[in-house]
Amino acid sequence: MRKSGPYKEPDFVTIAVRPRPSLRFRGRSFLALVLAPVVPLRDWLEDLDAVMKNSPGFFADRAILLDVSALKPSKSELKFLLAALKMRDIRIIGLEGAAPQVLDPDMPGPVSGGRAAGDIEVPDLDAMPIPVASAPQPAANSTLLIEGSLRSGQSILHTEGDVTILGSVASGAEVVAGGSIHIYGALRGRAIAGCTGNGRARIFCRKFEAELIAIDGLYKTADDLGTKFHGQPVQVNLDGDAIILKTLD
């Protein structure tokens, strides 16, 4: 009969071999805002300051590219411009149109998103018939329906038509529409309607507590809006260059 001795760990460990998943790459598109400064730069920065004064949160949490094609800046000029934007809390994620010799490692990387186009033949204008102007065709319109609420940090962009949200838009959330915006709950974040130049777009919400509203490029922030309509069902529209708020009956 064999005597049992003290247990001894084996000198080897068996490991189940699992096939390693293959490395996969996926494409994903994001919308970036492009700033394209022009000379004189001081005037451009003043215009930028005016926009930020009227809409303090407009550049917050946005992916922003800086297109310096029109400036052709030197390295020092580009550093100055980037510093000026940083002072304004504008985060640049990429540079477009900058010469390689003016780029430093601590600068945003260069980007080039444009696709090369084929050669375009210049037509003989004298031999061409005068085109007859046709009535502009209305753009295709569609409505995006969100069956829920937008949480803080979420953003919806739909440039082809209206956006309808059955829930609420939380503080820090953003909805951008080419048409009108309909919110069946509370609007506590940002609502930007008519972003493609539609001055007839409107904003509707059941409970108005917005951080920012905009229609066709005209903006008002919470500080501009005051407390008159706070918490009420509201519709917002443009009247010329004025943003008009009305309570919904």
C-alpha positions in Angstrom: 0.0 0.0 0.0 1.3 3.4 -1.1 1.8 6.0 1.6 0.4 9.3 0.9 2.9 12.1 1.1 2.6 15.9 1.1 0.8 17.4 -1.9 3.2 18.9 -4.5 2.2 21.3 -7.2 2.8 20.0 -10.7 5.7 21.6 -12.6 3.4 22.6 -15.5 0.0 24.2 -16.0 -2.4 23.3 -18.6 -3.9 26.3 -20.4 -6.8 26.0 -22.7 -5.8 27.5 -26.1 -8.4 29.8 -27.5 -8.2 31.2 -30.9 -7.4 34.8 -30.9 -9.9 37.1 -32.5 -8.7 38.7 -35.7 -7.9 42.3 -35.6 -10.8 44.3 -37.0 -11.0 47.8 -38.2 -14.2 49.7 -38.5 -15.0 53.0 -40.1 -17.0 55.6 -38.3 -17.9 59.1 -39.4 -18.2 62.1 -37.1 -19.3 65.6 -37.9 -16.6 68.3 -37.2 -17.0 72.0 -37.2 -14.5 73.8 -39.4 -13.1 77.2 -38.4 -11.6 79.0 -41.4 -10.0 82.3 -40.3 -9.3 85.0 -42.8 -7.2 88.2 -42.7 -7.2 90.5 -41.0 -7.0 88.0 -38.2 -7.7 90.5 -35.5 -11.1 91.3 -37.0 -11.8 87.6 -37.4 -11.1 87.0 -33.8 -13.3 89.9 -32.8 -16.1 88.3 -34.8 -15.4 85.0 -33.1 -15.6 86.7 -29.7 -18.9 88.3 -30.6 -20.3 84.8 -31.5 -19.0 83.4 -28.2 -20.5 86.3 -26.2 -23.9 85.6 -27.6 -23.6 81.8 -27.4 -21.1 80.9 -24.7 -21.7 77.2 -25.1 -21.7 77.0 -28.9 -18.1 75.5 -29.2 -18.3 73.4 -26.1 -17.9 69.6 -26.6 -17.5 70.0 -30.4 -15.0 68.5 -32.6 -13.4 71.5 -34.4 -10.9 71.6 -37.3 -8.9 74.7 -38.2 -8.6 75.4 -41.9 -5.7 77.8 -42.4 -5.7 77.5 -46.2 -6.6 81.1 -46.6 -3.9 82.3 -44.2 -0.8 80.3 -45.2 0.6 81.1 -41.7 4.2 80.9 -40.6 5.0 78.7 -37.6 4.9 81.7 -35.2 1.6 82.9 -36.7 0.1 79.5 -36.4 1.2 79.2 -32.8 -0.3 82.5 -32.0 -3.6 81.5 -33.7 -3.7 78.2 -31.8 -3.0 80.0 -28.5 -5.7 82.5 -29.2 -8.2 79.8 -29.8 -7.0 77.9 -26.7 -7.5 81.0 -24.6 -11.1 80.9 -25.8 -11.5 77.2 -24.8 -11.8 76.2 -28.4 -10.3 72.8 -28.8 -8.8 72.1 -32.2 -8.5 68.4 -33.2 -6.9 68.8 -36.6 -5.2 71.3 -38.9 -6.1 71.6 -42.6 -4.1 73.5 -45.1 -1.0 74.0 -43.0 2.4 73.6 -44.6 4.4 70.7 -43.0 7.3 72.9 -42.1 5.1 75.0 -39.8 3.8 72.1 -37.8 5.2 71.2 -34.4 4.7 67.9 -32.6 2.6 69.6 -29.9 0.2 71.0 -32.5 -3.0 69.2 -33.7 -2.2 66.9 -36.5 -2.8 67.6 -40.1 -6.0 66.4 -41.7 -7.1 66.1 -45.3 -10.6 64.8 -45.8 -11.3 66.0 -49.4 -11.5 63.5 -52.2 -9.6 64.3 -55.3 -11.8 65.3 -58.2 -11.3 64.6 -61.8 -10.3 67.2 -64.4 -13.0 69.6 -65.3 -13.1 70.8 -68.9 -13.7 74.5 -69.2 -16.8 74.9 -71.4 -16.9 77.3 -74.4 -19.3 79.8 -72.9 -19.9 81.5 -76.3 -21.0 78.3 -77.9 -23.3 77.3 -75.0 -27.0 78.2 -75.0 -28.2 80.5 -72.3 -29.6 78.2 -69.6 -33.2 78.8 -68.6 -33.5 79.2 -64.9 -35.7 76.6 -63.4 -37.6 76.8 -60.1 -35.6 75.4 -57.2 -36.6 71.9 -56.2 -37.6 71.6 -52.6 -35.1 69.5 -50.6 -36.2 66.1 -49.5 -37.6 66.3 -46.0 -37.8 63.6 -43.4 -38.5 63.5 -39.7 -36.3 61.8 -37.2 -38.3 60.4 -34.3 -36.5 59.8 -31.0 -38.6 57.6 -28.7 -37.0 58.6 -25.5 -34.9 61.3 -23.9 -31.5 62.7 -24.6 -29.1 62.4 -21.7 -26.4 64.9 -20.8 -23.6 64.7 -23.3 -25.7 63.2 -26.1 -26.1 65.0 -29.4 -28.5 64.5 -32.2 -27.8 65.9 -35.7 -30.4 65.6 -38.4 -30.0 68.2 -41.2 -32.6 66.7 -43.6 -35.7 67.6 -41.7 -37.5 67.9 -38.4 -36.6 66.1 -35.2 -39.3 64.9 -32.8 -38.3 63.8 -29.3 -40.9 62.0 -27.3 -39.0 62.5 -24.1 -36.8 65.4 -22.8 -33.5 67.0 -23.7 -31.3 67.0 -20.6 -28.9 69.8 -19.6 -25.7 69.3 -21.5 -27.5 67.5 -24.4 -28.0 69.0 -27.9 -30.4 68.5 -30.8 -29.6 70.0 -34.2 -32.1 69.9 -37.0 -32.4 71.3 -40.5 -36.1 71.8 -39.9 -38.1 72.2 -36.7 -37.6 70.6 -33.4 -40.5 69.1 -31.4 -39.9 68.1 -27.8 -42.8 66.5 -25.9 -40.9 66.7 -22.6 -38.6 69.3 -21.1 -36.0 71.2 -23.0 -33.1 71.8 -20.6 -30.2 71.5 -23.1 -29.6 73.1 -26.5 -31.9 73.1 -29.4 -30.7 74.4 -32.8 -33.3 74.4 -35.5 -33.0 75.4 -39.2 -29.3 74.8 -39.1 -29.2 74.6 -42.9 -30.6 78.1 -43.4 -34.3 77.4 -42.8 -35.6 80.6 -41.2 -39.1 79.1 -41.0 -38.1 76.3 -38.6 -39.5 76.4 -35.1 -38.8 74.9 -31.7 -41.6 73.4 -29.7 -41.3 72.0 -26.2 -43.7 71.2 -23.3 -41.4 72.6 -20.6 -38.9 75.3 -21.5 -35.7 75.4 -19.5 -33.2 75.7 -22.3 -29.5 76.4 -22.1 -29.5 77.7 -25.7 -31.9 78.0 -28.6 -31.1 78.9 -32.1 -32.9 79.2 -35.4 -31.1 79.8 -38.7 -28.0 81.0 -37.0 -29.6 83.3 -34.5 -28.9 82.3 -30.9 -30.1 83.0 -27.5 -28.7 81.6 -24.3 -30.3 81.1 -20.9 -28.9 84.5 -19.7 -30.6 86.2 -22.7 -33.9 84.5 -22.3 -34.6 85.4 -18.7 -37.2 83.6 -16.6 -40.4 84.8 -18.2 -41.0 81.5 -20.1 -39.2 79.2 -17.7 -41.0 76.0 -17.1 -43.8 76.7 -19.6 -44.8 75.1 -22.9 -43.2 77.2 -25.5 -42.8 77.6 -29.2 -39.9 79.6 -30.7 -39.8 81.1 -34.2 -38.0 83.9 -36.1 -39.5 87.3 -36.9 -37.0 88.9 -39.1 -33.8 89.0 -37.1 -35.6 88.5 -33.8 -36.2 85.3 -31.9 -39.8 85.2 -30.7 -41.0 83.0 -27.8 -44.7 82.3 -27.2 -46.5 80.1 -24.8 -48.5 77.2 -26.2 -52.1 77.3 -25.2 
